[in-house]
Amino acid sequence: MMQAPVGLSIEEIEKVYNKNDKDVVKTLSELWELEEQVEIIDEDTEKWNKIRDTCDSYDLEMQKIIYKQK
């Protein structure tokens, strides 16, 4: 009740709580009218993210090899 918006009755909060299968996060999101943010990634950005991940993986493996030899 302390995290719900001011001015709501306990009955209103319970109704939303029960409607959301007693999930606190979903209940608070609905009470505060929050929407899930979805990030749209275009093809070009996705391609560069994959390249970056590949390079990072390579760097990590090389570090393992180099530090093993010392």
PyMOL Python script that loads the backbone (N, CA, C, O; Angstrom):
from pymol import cmd

cmd.read_pdbstr("""\
ATOM      1  N   MET A   1       0.820  -1.189   0.000  1.00  0.00           N
ATOM      2  CA  MET A   1       0.000   0.000   0.000  1.00  0.00           C
ATOM      3  C   MET A   1       0.860   1.248   0.000  1.00  0.00           C
ATOM      4  O   MET A   1       0.471   2.274  -0.557  1.00  0.00           O
ATOM      5  N   MET A   2       2.031   1.166   0.623  1.00  0.00           N
ATOM      6  CA  MET A   2       2.902   2.336   0.726  1.00  0.00           C
ATOM      7  C   MET A   2       3.486   2.717  -0.640  1.00  0.00           C
ATOM      8  O   MET A   2       3.849   3.875  -0.844  1.00  0.00           O
ATOM      9  N   GLN A   3       3.582   1.774  -1.570  1.00  0.00           N
ATOM     10  CA  GLN A   3       4.173   2.059  -2.869  1.00  0.00           C
ATOM     11  C   GLN A   3       3.130   2.395  -3.930  1.00  0.00           C
ATOM     12  O   GLN A   3       3.486   2.785  -5.042  1.00  0.00           O
ATOM     13  N   ALA A   4       1.888   2.252  -3.611  1.00  0.00           N
ATOM     14  CA  ALA A   4       0.808   2.550  -4.559  1.00  0.00           C
ATOM     15  C   ALA A   4       0.591   4.064  -4.625  1.00  0.00           C
ATOM     16  O   ALA A   4       0.917   4.786  -3.683  1.00  0.00           O
ATOM     17  N   PRO A   5       0.047   4.530  -5.732  1.00  0.00           N
ATOM     18  CA  PRO A   5      -0.251   5.956  -5.838  1.00  0.00           C
ATOM     19  C   PRO A   5      -1.204   6.419  -4.744  1.00  0.00           C
ATOM     20  O   PRO A   5      -2.059   5.663  -4.281  1.00  0.00           O
ATOM     21  N   VAL A   6      -1.043   7.658  -4.347  1.00  0.00           N
ATOM     22  CA  VAL A   6      -1.872   8.241  -3.289  1.00  0.00           C
ATOM     23  C   VAL A   6      -3.319   8.338  -3.762  1.00  0.00           C
ATOM     24  O   VAL A   6      -3.575   8.630  -4.930  1.00  0.00           O
ATOM     25  N   GLY A   7      -4.246   8.097  -2.873  1.00  0.00           N
ATOM     26  CA  GLY A   7      -5.657   8.274  -3.179  1.00  0.00           C
ATOM     27  C   GLY A   7      -6.385   7.012  -3.581  1.00  0.00           C
ATOM     28  O   GLY A   7      -7.588   7.056  -3.838  1.00  0.00           O
ATOM     29  N   LEU A   8      -5.692   5.885  -3.643  1.00  0.00           N
ATOM     30  CA  LEU A   8      -6.358   4.624  -3.984  1.00  0.00           C
ATOM     31  C   LEU A   8      -6.786   3.917  -2.707  1.00  0.00           C
ATOM     32  O   LEU A   8      -6.062   3.917  -1.712  1.00  0.00           O
ATOM     33  N   SER A   9      -7.950   3.325  -2.745  1.00  0.00           N
ATOM     34  CA  SER A   9      -8.422   2.569  -1.584  1.00  0.00           C
ATOM     35  C   SER A   9      -7.804   1.173  -1.597  1.00  0.00           C
ATOM     36  O   SER A   9      -7.316   0.701  -2.624  1.00  0.00           O
ATOM     37  N   ILE A  10      -7.834   0.535  -0.454  1.00  0.00           N
ATOM     38  CA  ILE A  10      -7.303  -0.822  -0.339  1.00  0.00           C
ATOM     39  C   ILE A  10      -8.078  -1.770  -1.251  1.00  0.00           C
ATOM     40  O   ILE A  10      -7.490  -2.689  -1.820  1.00  0.00           O
ATOM     41  N   GLU A  11      -9.369  -1.565  -1.398  1.00  0.00           N
ATOM     42  CA  GLU A  11     -10.192  -2.415  -2.251  1.00  0.00           C
ATOM     43  C   GLU A  11      -9.762  -2.305  -3.714  1.00  0.00           C
ATOM     44  O   GLU A  11      -9.694  -3.310  -4.421  1.00  0.00           O
ATOM     45  N   GLU A  12      -9.472  -1.085  -4.164  1.00  0.00           N
ATOM     46  CA  GLU A  12      -9.026  -0.893  -5.549  1.00  0.00           C
ATOM     47  C   GLU A  12      -7.689  -1.587  -5.782  1.00  0.00           C
ATOM     48  O   GLU A  12      -7.482  -2.228  -6.813  1.00  0.00           O
ATOM     49  N   ILE A  13      -6.793  -1.454  -4.823  1.00  0.00           N
ATOM     50  CA  ILE A  13      -5.470  -2.079  -4.940  1.00  0.00           C
ATOM     51  C   ILE A  13      -5.612  -3.597  -4.943  1.00  0.00           C
ATOM     52  O   ILE A  13      -4.966  -4.273  -5.744  1.00  0.00           O
ATOM     53  N   GLU A  14      -6.448  -4.146  -4.059  1.00  0.00           N
ATOM     54  CA  GLU A  14      -6.659  -5.596  -4.006  1.00  0.00           C
ATOM     55  C   GLU A  14      -7.239  -6.131  -5.307  1.00  0.00           C
ATOM     56  O   GLU A  14      -6.872  -7.215  -5.759  1.00  0.00           O
ATOM     57  N   LYS A  15      -8.143  -5.370  -5.904  1.00  0.00           N
ATOM     58  CA  LYS A  15      -8.754  -5.799  -7.164  1.00  0.00           C
ATOM     59  C   LYS A  15      -7.684  -5.935  -8.254  1.00  0.00           C
ATOM     60  O   LYS A  15      -7.653  -6.932  -8.976  1.00  0.00           O
ATOM     61  N   VAL A  16      -6.819  -4.941  -8.367  1.00  0.00           N
ATOM     62  CA  VAL A  16      -5.748  -4.986  -9.371  1.00  0.00           C
ATOM     63  C   VAL A  16      -4.749  -6.086  -9.027  1.00  0.00           C
ATOM     64  O   VAL A  16      -4.271  -6.790  -9.916  1.00  0.00           O
ATOM     65  N   TYR A  17      -4.434  -6.236  -7.745  1.00  0.00           N
ATOM     66  CA  TYR A  17      -3.502  -7.264  -7.267  1.00  0.00           C
ATOM     67  C   TYR A  17      -3.998  -8.660  -7.630  1.00  0.00           C
ATOM     68  O   TYR A  17      -3.236  -9.483  -8.137  1.00  0.00           O
ATOM     69  N   ASN A  18      -5.261  -8.919  -7.371  1.00  0.00           N
ATOM     70  CA  ASN A  18      -5.835 -10.228  -7.696  1.00  0.00           C
ATOM     71  C   ASN A  18      -5.942 -10.439  -9.199  1.00  0.00           C
ATOM     72  O   ASN A  18      -5.755 -11.555  -9.685  1.00  0.00           O
ATOM     73  N   LYS A  19      -6.243  -9.373  -9.938  1.00  0.00           N
ATOM     74  CA  LYS A  19      -6.338  -9.474 -11.395  1.00  0.00           C
ATOM     75  C   LYS A  19      -4.996  -9.863 -12.011  1.00  0.00           C
ATOM     76  O   LYS A  19      -4.955 -10.545 -13.034  1.00  0.00           O
ATOM     77  N   ASN A  20      -3.901  -9.430 -11.388  1.00  0.00           N
ATOM     78  CA  ASN A  20      -2.552  -9.723 -11.881  1.00  0.00           C
ATOM     79  C   ASN A  20      -1.945 -10.959 -11.233  1.00  0.00           C
ATOM     80  O   ASN A  20      -0.723 -11.084 -11.149  1.00  0.00           O
ATOM     81  N   ASP A  21      -2.795 -11.871 -10.777  1.00  0.00           N
ATOM     82  CA  ASP A  21      -2.363 -13.132 -10.163  1.00  0.00           C
ATOM     83  C   ASP A  21      -1.384 -12.911  -9.011  1.00  0.00           C
ATOM     84  O   ASP A  21      -0.430 -13.670  -8.839  1.00  0.00           O
ATOM     85  N   LYS A  22      -1.631 -11.869  -8.230  1.00  0.00           N
ATOM     86  CA  LYS A  22      -0.840 -11.535  -7.046  1.00  0.00           C
ATOM     87  C   LYS A  22       0.619 -11.266  -7.361  1.00  0.00           C
ATOM     88  O   LYS A  22       1.495 -11.514  -6.532  1.00  0.00           O
ATOM     89  N   ASP A  23       0.883 -10.759  -8.555  1.00  0.00           N
ATOM     90  CA  ASP A  23       2.231 -10.356  -8.963  1.00  0.00           C
ATOM     91  C   ASP A  23       2.408  -8.877  -8.606  1.00  0.00           C
ATOM     92  O   ASP A  23       1.751  -8.007  -9.178  1.00  0.00           O
ATOM     93  N   VAL A  24       3.301  -8.609  -7.656  1.00  0.00           N
ATOM     94  CA  VAL A  24       3.472  -7.258  -7.141  1.00  0.00           C
ATOM     95  C   VAL A  24       3.978  -6.297  -8.213  1.00  0.00           C
ATOM     96  O   VAL A  24       3.501  -5.167  -8.309  1.00  0.00           O
ATOM     97  N   VAL A  25       4.937  -6.740  -9.014  1.00  0.00           N
ATOM     98  CA  VAL A  25       5.519  -5.870 -10.040  1.00  0.00           C
ATOM     99  C   VAL A  25       4.467  -5.476 -11.076  1.00  0.00           C
ATOM    100  O   VAL A  25       4.348  -4.303 -11.428  1.00  0.00           O
ATOM    101  N   LYS A  26       3.712  -6.445 -11.557  1.00  0.00           N
ATOM    102  CA  LYS A  26       2.659  -6.148 -12.536  1.00  0.00           C
ATOM    103  C   LYS A  26       1.596  -5.238 -11.927  1.00  0.00           C
ATOM    104  O   LYS A  26       1.074  -4.344 -12.594  1.00  0.00           O
ATOM    105  N   THR A  27       1.281  -5.476 -10.658  1.00  0.00           N
ATOM    106  CA  THR A  27       0.269  -4.657  -9.986  1.00  0.00           C
ATOM    107  C   THR A  27       0.726  -3.207  -9.883  1.00  0.00           C
ATOM    108  O   THR A  27      -0.024  -2.292 -10.223  1.00  0.00           O
ATOM    109  N   LEU A  28       1.947  -2.997  -9.417  1.00  0.00           N
ATOM    110  CA  LEU A  28       2.451  -1.629  -9.299  1.00  0.00           C
ATOM    111  C   LEU A  28       2.586  -0.961 -10.657  1.00  0.00           C
ATOM    112  O   LEU A  28       2.318   0.231 -10.800  1.00  0.00           O
ATOM    113  N   SER A  29       3.003  -1.734 -11.654  1.00  0.00           N
ATOM    114  CA  SER A  29       3.110  -1.172 -13.010  1.00  0.00           C
ATOM    115  C   SER A  29       1.755  -0.699 -13.505  1.00  0.00           C
ATOM    116  O   SER A  29       1.640   0.369 -14.107  1.00  0.00           O
ATOM    117  N   GLU A  30       0.731  -1.498 -13.246  1.00  0.00           N
ATOM    118  CA  GLU A  30      -0.608  -1.108 -13.681  1.00  0.00           C
ATOM    119  C   GLU A  30      -1.128   0.085 -12.882  1.00  0.00           C
ATOM    120  O   GLU A  30      -1.727   1.002 -13.446  1.00  0.00           O
ATOM    121  N   LEU A  31      -0.899   0.071 -11.573  1.00  0.00           N
ATOM    122  CA  LEU A  31      -1.376   1.167 -10.739  1.00  0.00           C
ATOM    123  C   LEU A  31      -0.716   2.500 -11.114  1.00  0.00           C
ATOM    124  O   LEU A  31      -1.355   3.552 -11.097  1.00  0.00           O
ATOM    125  N   TRP A  32       0.546   2.431 -11.446  1.00  0.00           N
ATOM    126  CA  TRP A  32       1.275   3.650 -11.820  1.00  0.00           C
ATOM    127  C   TRP A  32       1.197   3.913 -13.318  1.00  0.00           C
ATOM    128  O   TRP A  32       1.766   4.890 -13.805  1.00  0.00           O
ATOM    129  N   GLU A  33       0.495   3.048 -14.053  1.00  0.00           N
ATOM    130  CA  GLU A  33       0.312   3.166 -15.499  1.00  0.00           C
ATOM    131  C   GLU A  33       1.652   3.216 -16.238  1.00  0.00           C
ATOM    132  O   GLU A  33       1.875   4.056 -17.110  1.00  0.00           O
ATOM    133  N   LEU A  34       2.537   2.287 -15.859  1.00  0.00           N
ATOM    134  CA  LEU A  34       3.842   2.181 -16.505  1.00  0.00           C
ATOM    135  C   LEU A  34       3.746   1.216 -17.672  1.00  0.00           C
ATOM    136  O   LEU A  34       3.029   0.218 -17.610  1.00  0.00           O
ATOM    137  N   GLU A  35       4.468   1.519 -18.726  1.00  0.00           N
ATOM    138  CA  GLU A  35       4.508   0.644 -19.893  1.00  0.00           C
ATOM    139  C   GLU A  35       5.913   0.107 -20.054  1.00  0.00           C
ATOM    140  O   GLU A  35       6.897   0.789 -19.769  1.00  0.00           O
ATOM    141  N   GLU A  36       5.986  -1.136 -20.517  1.00  0.00           N
ATOM    142  CA  GLU A  36       7.285  -1.742 -20.777  1.00  0.00           C
ATOM    143  C   GLU A  36       7.902  -1.075 -21.999  1.00  0.00           C
ATOM    144  O   GLU A  36       7.254  -0.916 -23.033  1.00  0.00           O
ATOM    145  N   GLN A  37       9.166  -0.688 -21.858  1.00  0.00           N
ATOM    146  CA  GLN A  37       9.850  -0.043 -22.968  1.00  0.00           C
ATOM    147  C   GLN A  37      10.524  -1.102 -23.831  1.00  0.00           C
ATOM    148  O   GLN A  37      11.246  -1.967 -23.335  1.00  0.00           O
ATOM    149  N   VAL A  38      10.272  -1.013 -25.121  1.00  0.00           N
ATOM    150  CA  VAL A  38      10.848  -1.962 -26.056  1.00  0.00           C
ATOM    151  C   VAL A  38      11.826  -1.212 -26.944  1.00  0.00           C
ATOM    152  O   VAL A  38      11.480  -0.222 -27.589  1.00  0.00           O
ATOM    153  N   GLU A  39      13.065  -1.711 -26.958  1.00  0.00           N
ATOM    154  CA  GLU A  39      14.086  -1.074 -27.777  1.00  0.00           C
ATOM    155  C   GLU A  39      14.099  -1.744 -29.147  1.00  0.00           C
ATOM    156  O   GLU A  39      14.221  -2.964 -29.257  1.00  0.00           O
ATOM    157  N   ILE A  40      13.971  -0.930 -30.180  1.00  0.00           N
ATOM    158  CA  ILE A  40      13.978  -1.442 -31.548  1.00  0.00           C
ATOM    159  C   ILE A  40      15.399  -1.306 -32.098  1.00  0.00           C
ATOM    160  O   ILE A  40      15.972  -0.217 -32.136  1.00  0.00           O
ATOM    161  N   ILE A  41      15.943  -2.436 -32.519  1.00  0.00           N
ATOM    162  CA  ILE A  41      17.306  -2.449 -33.045  1.00  0.00           C
ATOM    163  C   ILE A  41      17.235  -2.757 -34.530  1.00  0.00           C
ATOM    164  O   ILE A  41      16.661  -3.766 -34.941  1.00  0.00           O
ATOM    165  N   ASP A  42      17.822  -1.879 -35.329  1.00  0.00           N
ATOM    166  CA  ASP A  42      17.791  -2.101 -36.769  1.00  0.00           C
ATOM    167  C   ASP A  42      18.842  -3.139 -37.171  1.00  0.00           C
ATOM    168  O   ASP A  42      19.671  -3.542 -36.356  1.00  0.00           O
ATOM    169  N   GLU A  43      18.797  -3.564 -38.425  1.00  0.00           N
ATOM    170  CA  GLU A  43      19.682  -4.625 -38.928  1.00  0.00           C
ATOM    171  C   GLU A  43      21.146  -4.258 -38.813  1.00  0.00           C
ATOM    172  O   GLU A  43      21.972  -5.081 -38.420  1.00  0.00           O
ATOM    173  N   ASP A  44      21.468  -3.014 -39.157  1.00  0.00           N
ATOM    174  CA  ASP A  44      22.855  -2.573 -39.141  1.00  0.00           C
ATOM    175  C   ASP A  44      23.425  -2.601 -37.720  1.00  0.00           C
ATOM    176  O   ASP A  44      24.550  -3.052 -37.502  1.00  0.00           O
ATOM    177  N   THR A  45      22.649  -2.124 -36.774  1.00  0.00           N
ATOM    178  CA  THR A  45      23.089  -2.129 -35.380  1.00  0.00           C
ATOM    179  C   THR A  45      23.254  -3.555 -34.884  1.00  0.00           C
ATOM    180  O   THR A  45      24.209  -3.860 -34.170  1.00  0.00           O
ATOM    181  N   GLU A  46      22.334  -4.424 -35.258  1.00  0.00           N
ATOM    182  CA  GLU A  46      22.413  -5.838 -34.865  1.00  0.00           C
ATOM    183  C   GLU A  46      23.689  -6.479 -35.414  1.00  0.00           C
ATOM    184  O   GLU A  46      24.362  -7.234 -34.713  1.00  0.00           O
ATOM    185  N   LYS A  47      24.013  -6.174 -36.665  1.00  0.00           N
ATOM    186  CA  LYS A  47      25.219  -6.717 -37.289  1.00  0.00           C
ATOM    187  C   LYS A  47      26.461  -6.285 -36.516  1.00  0.00           C
ATOM    188  O   LYS A  47      27.335  -7.107 -36.239  1.00  0.00           O
ATOM    189  N   TRP A  48      26.547  -5.004 -36.166  1.00  0.00           N
ATOM    190  CA  TRP A  48      27.714  -4.507 -35.448  1.00  0.00           C
ATOM    191  C   TRP A  48      27.771  -5.024 -34.026  1.00  0.00           C
ATOM    192  O   TRP A  48      28.859  -5.206 -33.479  1.00  0.00           O
ATOM    193  N   ASN A  49      26.630  -5.263 -33.422  1.00  0.00           N
ATOM    194  CA  ASN A  49      26.615  -5.867 -32.085  1.00  0.00           C
ATOM    195  C   ASN A  49      27.192  -7.271 -32.117  1.00  0.00           C
ATOM    196  O   ASN A  49      27.932  -7.664 -31.216  1.00  0.00           O
ATOM    197  N   LYS A  50      26.852  -8.033 -33.163  1.00  0.00           N
ATOM    198  CA  LYS A  50      27.395  -9.394 -33.311  1.00  0.00           C
ATOM    199  C   LYS A  50      28.901  -9.359 -33.545  1.00  0.00           C
ATOM    200  O   LYS A  50      29.637 -10.169 -32.982  1.00  0.00           O
ATOM    201  N   ILE A  51      29.361  -8.425 -34.373  1.00  0.00           N
ATOM    202  CA  ILE A  51      30.800  -8.287 -34.635  1.00  0.00           C
ATOM    203  C   ILE A  51      31.519  -7.925 -33.341  1.00  0.00           C
ATOM    204  O   ILE A  51      32.575  -8.480 -33.039  1.00  0.00           O
ATOM    205  N   ARG A  52      30.954  -7.003 -32.581  1.00  0.00           N
ATOM    206  CA  ARG A  52      31.555  -6.590 -31.311  1.00  0.00           C
ATOM    207  C   ARG A  52      31.615  -7.761 -30.336  1.00  0.00           C
ATOM    208  O   ARG A  52      32.622  -7.940 -29.650  1.00  0.00           O
ATOM    209  N   ASP A  53      30.561  -8.554 -30.264  1.00  0.00           N
ATOM    210  CA  ASP A  53      30.550  -9.726 -29.389  1.00  0.00           C
ATOM    211  C   ASP A  53      31.618 -10.736 -29.789  1.00  0.00           C
ATOM    212  O   ASP A  53      32.286 -11.317 -28.933  1.00  0.00           O
ATOM    213  N   THR A  54      31.773 -10.939 -31.087  1.00  0.00           N
ATOM    214  CA  THR A  54      32.788 -11.862 -31.584  1.00  0.00           C
ATOM    215  C   THR A  54      34.184 -11.384 -31.210  1.00  0.00           C
ATOM    216  O   THR A  54      35.010 -12.173 -30.751  1.00  0.00           O
ATOM    217  N   CYS A  55      34.450 -10.105 -31.403  1.00  0.00           N
ATOM    218  CA  CYS A  55      35.758  -9.547 -31.066  1.00  0.00           C
ATOM    219  C   CYS A  55      36.014  -9.630 -29.563  1.00  0.00           C
ATOM    220  O   CYS A  55      37.127  -9.941 -29.140  1.00  0.00           O
ATOM    221  N   ASP A  56      35.002  -9.358 -28.764  1.00  0.00           N
ATOM    222  CA  ASP A  56      35.146  -9.451 -27.307  1.00  0.00           C
ATOM    223  C   ASP A  56      35.454 -10.885 -26.885  1.00  0.00           C
ATOM    224  O   ASP A  56      36.287 -11.107 -26.005  1.00  0.00           O
ATOM    225  N   SER A  57      34.799 -11.847 -27.498  1.00  0.00           N
ATOM    226  CA  SER A  57      35.040 -13.249 -27.184  1.00  0.00           C
ATOM    227  C   SER A  57      36.474 -13.642 -27.542  1.00  0.00           C
ATOM    228  O   SER A  57      37.145 -14.346 -26.786  1.00  0.00           O
ATOM    229  N   TYR A  58      36.924 -13.184 -28.688  1.00  0.00           N
ATOM    230  CA  TYR A  58      38.294 -13.464 -29.122  1.00  0.00           C
ATOM    231  C   TYR A  58      39.291 -12.872 -28.119  1.00  0.00           C
ATOM    232  O   TYR A  58      40.245 -13.540 -27.720  1.00  0.00           O
ATOM    233  N   ASP A  59      39.067 -11.625 -27.717  1.00  0.00           N
ATOM    234  CA  ASP A  59      39.953 -10.967 -26.756  1.00  0.00           C
ATOM    235  C   ASP A  59      40.005 -11.730 -25.437  1.00  0.00           C
ATOM    236  O   ASP A  59      41.079 -11.903 -24.860  1.00  0.00           O
ATOM    237  N   LEU A  60      38.865 -12.179 -24.965  1.00  0.00           N
ATOM    238  CA  LEU A  60      38.837 -12.920 -23.709  1.00  0.00           C
ATOM    239  C   LEU A  60      39.605 -14.231 -23.805  1.00  0.00           C
ATOM    240  O   LEU A  60      40.339 -14.594 -22.885  1.00  0.00           O
ATOM    241  N   GLU A  61      39.439 -14.935 -24.905  1.00  0.00           N
ATOM    242  CA  GLU A  61      40.164 -16.193 -25.094  1.00  0.00           C
ATOM    243  C   GLU A  61      41.669 -15.946 -25.183  1.00  0.00           C
ATOM    244  O   GLU A  61      42.456 -16.718 -24.636  1.00  0.00           O
ATOM    245  N   MET A  62      42.071 -14.885 -25.865  1.00  0.00           N
ATOM    246  CA  MET A  62      43.498 -14.553 -25.970  1.00  0.00           C
ATOM    247  C   MET A  62      44.069 -14.195 -24.597  1.00  0.00           C
ATOM    248  O   MET A  62      45.202 -14.562 -24.286  1.00  0.00           O
ATOM    249  N   GLN A  63      43.310 -13.496 -23.787  1.00  0.00           N
ATOM    250  CA  GLN A  63      43.775 -13.158 -22.437  1.00  0.00           C
ATOM    251  C   GLN A  63      44.004 -14.429 -21.621  1.00  0.00           C
ATOM    252  O   GLN A  63      44.986 -14.533 -20.886  1.00  0.00           O
ATOM    253  N   LYS A  64      43.092 -15.394 -21.754  1.00  0.00           N
ATOM    254  CA  LYS A  64      43.238 -16.646 -21.035  1.00  0.00           C
ATOM    255  C   LYS A  64      44.538 -17.351 -21.423  1.00  0.00           C
ATOM    256  O   LYS A  64      45.263 -17.858 -20.567  1.00  0.00           O
ATOM    257  N   ILE A  65      44.820 -17.375 -22.723  1.00  0.00           N
ATOM    258  CA  ILE A  65      46.027 -18.035 -23.241  1.00  0.00           C
ATOM    259  C   ILE A  65      47.278 -17.296 -22.769  1.00  0.00           C
ATOM    260  O   ILE A  65      48.235 -17.925 -22.318  1.00  0.00           O
ATOM    261  N   ILE A  66      47.275 -15.994 -22.869  1.00  0.00           N
ATOM    262  CA  ILE A  66      48.455 -15.200 -22.512  1.00  0.00           C
ATOM    263  C   ILE A  66      48.742 -15.317 -21.019  1.00  0.00           C
ATOM    264  O   ILE A  66      49.896 -15.500 -20.629  1.00  0.00           O
ATOM    265  N   TYR A  67      47.727 -15.216 -20.189  1.00  0.00           N
ATOM    266  CA  TYR A  67      47.962 -15.268 -18.747  1.00  0.00           C
ATOM    267  C   TYR A  67      48.291 -16.672 -18.257  1.00  0.00           C
ATOM    268  O   TYR A  67      48.871 -16.816 -17.181  1.00  0.00           O
ATOM    269  N   LYS A  68      47.940 -17.712 -19.008  1.00  0.00           N
ATOM    270  CA  LYS A  68      48.305 -19.083 -18.664  1.00  0.00           C
ATOM    271  C   LYS A  68      49.801 -19.305 -18.859  1.00  0.00           C
ATOM    272  O   LYS A  68      50.429 -20.054 -18.110  1.00  0.00           O
ATOM    273  N   GLN A  69      50.366 -18.648 -19.873  1.00  0.00           N
ATOM    274  CA  GLN A  69      51.761 -18.864 -20.223  1.00  0.00           C
ATOM    275  C   GLN A  69      52.727 -18.185 -19.251  1.00  0.00           C
ATOM    276  O   GLN A  69      53.899 -18.559 -19.201  1.00  0.00           O
ATOM    277  N   LYS A  70      52.277 -17.218 -18.493  1.00  0.00           N
ATOM    278  CA  LYS A  70      53.168 -16.488 -17.574  1.00  0.00           C
ATOM    279  C   LYS A  70      53.468 -17.284 -16.356  1.00  0.00           C
ATOM    280  O   LYS A  70      54.200 -16.821 -15.481  1.00  0.00           O
TER     281      LYS A  70
END
""", "prot")
cmd.dss("prot")
cmd.show_as("cartoon", "prot")
cmd.util.cbc("prot")
cmd.orient("prot")
